[in-house]
């Protein structure tokens, strides 16, 4: 298993905390996948760090906390997050966030590792999104 905190292999590019816990495929106005990707991009643009010159592939560590008892499928959390930083998806969304395209496609050739965890909370919904560049 990879250790994303190993600075000899991984460079942290983004550590973003957002005040929501979303999954993909919601079609309600204001909650579509495209709108959620744009929300992520808008917040990430203010915090994203320098991208190393030579990136072999990308890794994500995503932690989500959901309030209440309603069903919540944690495996569906990653999709809009991964797509938010995909250059192909940014182009399809006609987004102005071209500079946030970390990889050309979200395939295994570019995104190889996703660590995803979820838990219930008594506090507000939230998600922590960490993005790492593998450099070795």
C-alpha positions as CSV (number, residue, x, y, z in Angstrom):
1,X,0.0,0.0,0.0
2,X,1.2,3.5,-0.8
3,X,1.9,6.0,2.0
4,X,0.7,9.3,0.6
5,X,2.5,11.1,3.5
6,X,5.9,9.8,2.1
7,X,7.4,13.0,0.8
8,X,10.0,11.0,-1.2
9,X,7.2,9.7,-3.4
10,X,4.3,12.1,-3.2
11,X,4.0,15.8,-3.4
12,X,0.8,17.3,-1.9
13,X,-0.8,19.6,-4.4
14,X,-4.2,20.3,-2.7
15,X,-5.7,20.0,0.8
16,X,-9.2,21.3,0.6
17,X,-12.0,21.2,3.2
18,X,-15.5,21.8,1.9
19,X,-18.7,22.2,3.9
20,X,-20.7,19.5,2.1
21,X,-20.9,15.7,1.6
22,X,-22.0,15.0,-2.0
23,X,-22.3,12.0,-4.2
24,X,-22.6,12.0,-8.0
25,X,-25.6,11.8,-10.3
26,X,-28.0,14.3,-8.7
27,X,-30.1,16.0,-11.3
28,X,-31.8,18.6,-9.1
29,X,-31.1,22.2,-10.2
30,X,-28.1,23.6,-8.3
31,X,-26.9,20.2,-7.4
32,X,-25.9,18.7,-10.7
33,X,-22.5,17.0,-11.2
34,X,-21.3,19.9,-13.4
35,X,-22.4,22.5,-10.8
36,X,-20.6,20.6,-8.0
37,X,-17.4,20.2,-10.1
38,X,-17.5,24.0,-10.7
39,X,-17.9,24.6,-6.9
40,X,-14.9,22.4,-6.2
41,X,-12.8,24.1,-8.9
42,X,-13.7,27.6,-7.6
43,X,-12.5,26.7,-4.1
44,X,-9.5,24.7,-5.2
45,X,-8.3,27.6,-7.4
46,X,-7.6,29.6,-4.3
47,X,-5.6,26.9,-2.6
48,X,-3.9,24.6,-5.1
49,X,-0.2,24.4,-4.8
50,X,2.5,24.1,-7.4
51,X,2.4,21.1,-9.6
52,X,5.7,19.3,-9.9
53,X,7.3,19.3,-13.4
54,X,7.4,15.5,-13.7
55,X,4.3,13.7,-12.4
56,X,4.0,10.0,-13.0
57,X,0.4,9.7,-11.8
58,X,-2.1,11.2,-9.3
59,X,-3.5,10.0,-6.0
60,X,-6.5,11.2,-3.9
61,X,-7.2,10.9,-0.2
62,X,-10.9,11.8,0.4
63,X,-12.6,11.8,3.8
64,X,-16.3,12.5,4.1
65,X,-18.5,13.1,7.2
66,X,-22.3,12.9,6.8
67,X,-24.9,14.1,9.3
68,X,-28.1,12.2,9.9
69,X,-29.4,8.7,9.2
70,X,-30.4,8.9,5.5
71,X,-28.6,6.4,3.2
72,X,-25.3,7.8,1.9
73,X,-23.2,5.7,-0.5
74,X,-19.6,6.7,0.2
75,X,-18.3,5.0,-2.9
76,X,-20.1,7.6,-5.0
77,X,-18.3,10.6,-3.4
78,X,-15.1,10.3,-5.4
79,X,-16.5,10.6,-9.0
80,X,-17.3,14.3,-9.1
81,X,-14.1,15.1,-7.2
82,X,-11.8,13.2,-9.6
83,X,-13.7,14.6,-12.6
84,X,-13.3,18.2,-11.3
85,X,-9.5,18.1,-12.0
86,X,-9.7,16.2,-15.3
87,X,-8.8,18.3,-18.3
88,X,-11.2,16.5,-20.6
89,X,-14.1,17.0,-18.2
90,X,-13.1,20.7,-17.7
91,X,-13.3,21.1,-21.5
92,X,-16.6,19.3,-21.7
93,X,-18.0,21.5,-18.9
94,X,-16.9,24.5,-20.8
95,X,-15.3,25.6,-17.6
96,X,-13.0,28.6,-17.2
97,X,-10.8,26.6,-14.8
98,X,-8.5,25.3,-17.6
99,X,-5.5,25.6,-15.3
100,X,-7.0,23.1,-12.8
101,X,-6.7,20.2,-15.3
102,X,-4.1,18.1,-13.5
103,X,-4.4,15.1,-15.9
104,X,-5.8,14.7,-19.4
105,X,-8.2,11.9,-18.5
106,X,-9.4,10.3,-15.3
107,X,-8.3,6.8,-16.4
108,X,-6.0,4.5,-14.6
109,X,-3.1,5.8,-16.7
110,X,-3.3,9.1,-14.7
111,X,-5.3,8.5,-11.5
112,X,-4.0,5.3,-9.9
113,X,-4.9,5.6,-6.2
114,X,-8.0,6.7,-4.4
115,X,-8.2,6.4,-0.6
116,X,-11.8,7.0,0.5
117,X,-13.3,7.0,3.9
118,X,-16.6,8.1,5.4
119,X,-18.2,8.4,8.8
120,X,-21.3,9.8,10.4
121,X,-21.1,13.0,12.3
122,X,-23.2,15.0,14.8
123,X,-21.7,18.2,13.2
124,X,-22.3,19.6,9.8
125,X,-21.5,17.6,6.6
126,X,-18.0,18.1,5.3
127,X,-15.4,16.6,3.0
128,X,-11.6,16.8,3.0
129,X,-10.0,16.4,-0.4
130,X,-6.2,15.8,-0.6
131,X,-4.5,15.5,-4.0
132,X,-1.0,14.1,-4.4
133,X,1.4,13.9,-7.4
134,X,3.4,10.7,-7.5
135,X,6.9,11.8,-8.5
136,X,8.8,8.5,-8.3
